[in-house]
Amino acid sequence: MVPFGVLVEETDPSLVWFEMDLYWCSRAGQHPEEWFRRSPGRYRMVHVKDMDGTPEKGMANPGKGILDFPALLKAAGDAGVQHWFVEHDTPASPMGTARAGYEYLRRVAAGD
C-alpha cells in the first residue's frame, strides 16, 4: 500500500477528509477515480490540472492534455467532492489558465 493509503485507511472519516490533486495523483501512476470509489466521502476538494502527452508528463490546462476529465469529474462528484480548483504550477498566463479551466469545467459539467 502506498503511504497515502495508510492515511486514508487509518484516519477517522468523521474527523479527516482529503484534497486530491488529480495531476499529481496521476503523475505518480495512481488512478484518482479508484481512490474516489474506494473511499467515498473522504475527498471534499480537488485540484484540476491536466497532464500533457510528452514523456516528461508536464502540466497542461484542463482539457488540453491526456487526463480523462469527464470520467474523473464524474467519479469525484459521485464520491462527494464539493469544490474544484483550477490550477497549473507554471502557467504561461495565470488568468488565461483560470478562464480556460472554468470554461472547460462548465462544458464538462453541462455534458458538452
C-alpha positions as CSV (number, residue, x, y, z in Angstrom):
1,M,0.0,0.0,0.0
2,V,1.2,3.5,-0.8
3,P,1.7,5.8,2.2
4,F,-1.3,7.9,1.3
5,G,-3.4,4.7,1.5
6,V,-2.3,4.4,5.1
7,L,-3.6,7.9,5.9
8,V,-7.0,7.1,4.2
9,E,-7.3,3.7,5.9
10,E,-6.1,4.7,9.4
11,T,-7.8,8.0,10.0
12,D,-11.3,8.6,11.2
13,P,-13.6,9.6,8.3
14,S,-15.7,11.8,10.7
15,L,-12.6,13.8,11.5
16,V,-10.3,13.7,8.4
17,W,-11.0,14.4,4.8
18,F,-8.7,14.9,1.9
19,E,-8.0,17.3,-1.0
20,M,-6.7,15.4,-4.1
21,D,-4.6,16.8,-6.9
22,L,-5.7,15.0,-10.0
23,Y,-2.5,15.7,-11.9
24,W,0.0,14.6,-9.1
25,C,-2.1,11.5,-8.3
26,S,-2.0,10.5,-12.0
27,R,1.7,11.5,-12.4
28,A,2.5,9.1,-9.5
29,G,0.9,6.3,-11.5
30,Q,-2.2,6.2,-9.4
31,H,-5.8,6.3,-10.7
32,P,-7.8,9.1,-8.9
33,E,-11.1,7.5,-9.9
34,E,-10.1,4.3,-8.0
35,W,-9.3,6.3,-4.9
36,F,-12.7,8.1,-5.1
37,R,-14.5,4.7,-5.5
38,R,-12.6,3.1,-2.6
39,S,-13.2,6.0,-0.2
40,P,-16.4,7.9,-1.0
41,G,-16.9,10.9,1.2
42,R,-13.3,11.3,2.1
43,Y,-12.5,13.9,-0.6
44,R,-14.1,17.3,-0.5
45,M,-11.8,19.2,-2.9
46,V,-9.8,18.5,-6.0
47,H,-7.1,20.4,-7.8
48,V,-7.9,20.3,-11.6
49,K,-4.9,20.5,-13.9
50,D,-4.1,18.3,-16.9
51,M,-1.1,16.3,-18.0
52,D,0.5,16.8,-21.4
53,G,1.3,13.8,-23.6
54,T,5.1,14.2,-23.5
55,P,7.4,11.7,-21.9
56,E,8.1,14.3,-19.2
57,K,4.4,14.4,-18.3
58,G,4.3,18.1,-17.9
59,M,1.3,20.2,-16.8
60,A,-1.4,21.4,-19.2
61,N,-4.5,23.5,-18.8
62,P,-7.6,21.4,-18.0
63,G,-8.9,19.8,-21.2
64,K,-5.7,20.3,-23.1
65,G,-3.9,17.1,-22.0
66,I,-4.4,13.4,-21.7
67,L,-6.4,13.0,-18.4
68,D,-10.0,11.9,-18.9
69,F,-11.7,14.7,-17.1
70,P,-15.3,13.7,-17.8
71,A,-14.6,10.3,-16.1
72,L,-12.5,11.9,-13.3
73,L,-15.0,14.6,-12.5
74,K,-17.9,12.1,-12.5
75,A,-16.1,9.8,-10.1
76,A,-15.2,12.8,-8.0
77,G,-18.8,14.0,-7.9
78,D,-20.1,10.6,-7.1
79,A,-17.6,10.4,-4.2
80,G,-18.8,13.7,-2.7
81,V,-16.3,16.2,-3.9
82,Q,-17.7,19.7,-3.3
83,H,-15.0,22.1,-4.6
84,W,-12.9,22.2,-7.7
85,F,-9.8,24.3,-8.0
86,V,-8.3,25.0,-11.5
87,E,-4.6,25.0,-11.1
88,H,-1.3,25.0,-13.1
89,D,2.0,25.3,-11.3
90,T,3.8,27.2,-14.1
91,P,1.1,28.7,-16.4
92,A,2.1,31.0,-19.3
93,S,-0.9,33.1,-18.3
94,P,-2.4,32.6,-14.9
95,M,-5.7,34.4,-15.8
96,G,-5.8,32.6,-19.1
97,T,-5.5,29.2,-17.3
98,A,-8.2,30.2,-14.8
99,R,-10.5,31.3,-17.6
100,A,-9.8,28.3,-19.8
101,G,-10.2,25.9,-16.9
102,Y,-13.5,27.5,-15.8
103,E,-14.9,27.3,-19.3
104,Y,-13.7,23.7,-19.7
105,L,-15.3,22.6,-16.4
106,R,-18.5,24.4,-17.3
107,R,-18.7,22.5,-20.6
108,V,-17.9,19.1,-18.9
109,A,-20.5,19.7,-16.2
110,A,-23.1,20.6,-18.9
111,G,-22.2,17.4,-20.8
112,D,-20.8,19.2,-23.8
